[in-house]
Amino acid sequence: MSPVSVPATPEAAARPPLWLVLDACVLMSSILRPLLLEMAQAGWFRPVWSERIGLEWRRNAARIWGVAPEVLEAEWQAMCRRFPQADAGEVSAYETGLHYSDPKDRHVIAAGLASRARAGLQIAPQVRVLTWNLKDFNRSELRRQDLTVWDPDRQLAAWAAQDRLRMLASLATVPAHARALGRDEPLSTTLRRERLFRTGRLLASDLDS
């Protein structure tokens, strides 16, 4: 499947901007991380993170995947330069009042709250936590803060339902990321490996063509 440049629809442009807080567990994937950053660059959403999220990702990637800390630090700095508005800054004050989500993940919610508060936009963005650890986030608590929490498969599938051609164009870069990991495999296989089952089913008729 060759890359295709597809512009955003007028309907998508009319929606409030979507800001995604990228949890460390999402950044751990060497498929999802570059895919999401490419999609952010293309205007699908604005990424949000904090130094604490970055530190957690770097620490876990070094421990689990055996990646040299200096390599991860360089990549983190490159991400921050690429998206200078993504850093939520100091977020600890925004953890106050959060009681029902897992204490170790309240800083992720706080990053979304801090970014929205400091932006001061007239049209409030949709702020959503993107994570695989849904059980650690209390949905009622997030709703009271006007936040939501989704996993990556649900988010990608929602985008695919909204704009199938544009989603396929974004996914066209995934095989190259897989080959960089030594995986010369069909796109459908990579999506299953990444637990993107709903997305794969939704786009099945167009994958690997």
C-alpha positions, 0 to 999 in steps of 0.5 A: 500500500503506497502512501497517499496524501489526503486532506482533512474533511471540512467536518473534521476541521469544524470539531474542537481540537483534540489533544491526546495525553500520550501515556508512557505505555503507549510511547513504549511501542516502536510502532505506535510511537512513530505512527502517532507522532506522524499523525500529530505532525499531519494535524490529527491531534496535538500531543501532550506529555510531561517530563515525568511521562518522558522519564517513565518511558525512558526508564521502562524502555531502557529496562525492558528493551535494553535500549541505551539511556543516551539513545532514549534521551536523544529521542526524547529531546528530538520529540520535544523539539518537534512538538514544543507545545506538547510539554505540560510543564509542572503538573503536580498542582493539578493532581490535587483533588484526584482521588479515585484514579491510581495514584501512580497515574494521576500525573498523566491526568494532571498533564492534560489538565495543566495543558488545557488550563495554560493554553487559555483557548476560547474554544476548549479542546477535547482532552483525552488520555491515551493509554493501554492501562484503562483500569488505572483511570477512573472514568467518572473522575475524568468526566468530572474534569471534562476528560476522557480515556481511550486505548489506542485501538479505539482511537485509531478505529474512530479515526478510521471510521471518520476518514478511512482514506486518510487513516489508510494513508497514515498507516502506510508508514507502518511497514517501514517501522516494522522493517526497522525492527526486523519484521518484514510482515503484512500490515495486518499482522503488525496491527494484530501484534500491536493489539489494534484488533478493532482497527484491523477489522475495520480496515481489513478489506484495504490492508495489504493490497 
